[in-house]
């Protein structure tokens, strides 16, 4: 049975960063769960910064999120 892993994160990472994250997570799951590469599926869902919050504060109101892109989100 396949092992499914979905990662949710703010949008804005490069294709290279996304590929590295998926490869690293896939490698860790294969190693720790002693399974083959065809059994692990990793996906990333990129969330618009105006569609999630942490601790009751919208991401676009958090300076630490906005400095990654260098621009304010509205």
C-alpha positions, 0 to 999 in steps of 0.5 A: 500500500502506498504511503502518502505525504502532503505538505502544506506551505506558503507559496513562493518557493522556487521549483528547485526548493520544492523538488529538494523538499519532496526528495528529502521527505521521500528519502526519509520516509523510505529509510524510516519505513523500510519501503521502496521508492515506488511506495512513497508519494509526496505532494506539496500544496502551496497556500496563497498567503491570504488563505491561512493564519497561525494563532489567529493572525492572517499570514499577510499580517505577519512580517516574517512571512512577507519578508520572504517575498519582499512585498506586502500581500493583500 
